[in-house]
Amino acid sequence: MSDAVTESRPPLPPFDRSDAVQKVRMAENGWNTRDPAAVSLAYTPDSHWRNRDEFITGREQIVAFLTRKWAKEQEYRLIKELWAYHNKRIAVRFVYEWRDASGQWFRSHGNENWEFADNGLMLARHASINDVAIAEADRKFRWPQGPRPFDHEGLSDLGL
């Protein structure tokens, strides 16, 4: 059996609210590691993405995309929040903060629609994202690089 057939990433669909919240936090934690190879393992080998204006297929392209992304988006910190869920699908809203090479800070606001395979790996991701330049003093995500601390406020609590 190939790894793709035996791979599993619980919780598995169909999702209840608790499962959906767990999937969202797992995705947030993974992306906050900024490790493209590790993050790609949450997706099916043939996963399809639309990220802004870019279309991506498969883990190799996911790794290449995330490598470029995090080279540009320095000091990246992300918070995701469950918006809706049903059966094998989850919708999230998210905000992340980052700075570019010149030191300009940004807050990126977005929505994602996810669809999962029966084994719990994401087979489709559709992301729409808008960037807003912010002053360094206006940052709200100031935890050390890596996953957001469990006691850090979420998006709704932060008024985002």
N, C-alpha and C positions, 0 to 999 in steps of 0.2 A: 504493500500500500504506500502511496506517496504521502509526503508530509501534508500536502494540501487536503487530502481526504481525511487524514487523522487529526488535523489541527482542530482545536476547539478553544473558544474564549467565552466562558460563562460570564454573566448569565446569558442563557439562550432564549431566542424568541419561541413563543409569543411573550412579549414583555408585559409585566404589570408595572405599576408606578414605581415601586421599590427597585425593580430591575432596571427601569429606564434611568432613574436617578443614578444608580450605580454605574451604568454604561457611560453616562455623561461625565461623571467624575473620573472614571478610568481614562476616558479620552483626554480630558483636561490634564490629568497628571502625566499621561504619556507625552503630550505635546509640550508640556513645560520642562521635560527633560532635554528637549531640543536634540534628541538622538534619532536622526532620520531612519537608520536601519531598524532600531527597536520599534519606532512608531509604525513603520510599514508593516510589521507583523500583525497588527490589529486589523488589517485589510486582507480580503481574499487576494490570491495571486493575480487575478484578472480584474481587480476592482477598477471601477470607472469613476472619475472625478470631473467635476467642473469647479474650478477655483477662479473666481473673477472671470477673466477672459481666456483662461487656459484650460485645455482638456487633457486629462492624464489617464493612462491606462496601465495598470499593473504595478507591482511593487518596485521594479527597477526605476520606472518613471516617478513614482512617489518619492523614493529616496533622492533622486536627482532634484526634484522640485523642492523638497524640504531642505536639502543642502543649500540650494540657492537662496531660499527664503530666509533661513536663519543666518546666512552670511550677510544679507542686507539688513534684516530686522534684528539689530543687536539689543541685548538685555531684554529679550522677549519675555513677557509674563502674561498669562492668559487665564480668564475665568469664563466658564461655560455654565449655562443654566438651561434646564429642561423647559421646553415650551409646550410640547405635545408628544403623544406616543399612541401607537395602535399596532398591534400584532407584531410585524417585523420592522416597523418604521419608528424613527424618533426624529423630532424636530427640536433644534436648540437655537438659542441666541447666545452670542458670545461677545466679549470685548477683550482686546489685548492691547498692551502698551509696549512700545519699543522705540529705539532711537536709531537714526541713520548714522552713517560714517561722519557726517558733519556735526553731530551732536543734537540735531533737531529731534524732539520727541513727538510721537504720534500716539493717538488712541484709535484703534481700528474696531469698528462696530460691525457685526455680521450676523447672519442667519445661516444655518446649515440644515439640510434635509438628509437623513441617513436611511439606508435600507440594509438589512442584515441577512446573511445566509443562515441556514438552519444551525450551523456550527458556531454562531455568535460572531463571526468575522464580518466586517462591514464590506458589502459588495458595491455600494454606490454612495457617493458623497457629492452634494451640490451645495456650493458655498457662494454667497453674495456678501461682499465686504466693502465698507467705505472707510477711508482714512481721514482723520481730522488732526491737524497739527495742534500740539498743546505745548505750554511752557513746562519746563522741568518741575516747577513749583506746583503745577496742577496735577501731577501724577498721583494716582491712588493705589497703584500696585507696587509696593515697595519691599516685599519680602525678598529674602535671598534667592538667587537663581535656583530653580527646581520647582517641584510641586508646591502649590499654594498650601500654606498651613491650614489645618482643619478649623482653627478658630478665626480665620480671616473672613471678613464679610463677603457675601456673594453680590451679584450684580444688582438685584432688587434692593438689598440693604444699603448699597452704595449709591443708589439713585441713578444708576446707569441703565 
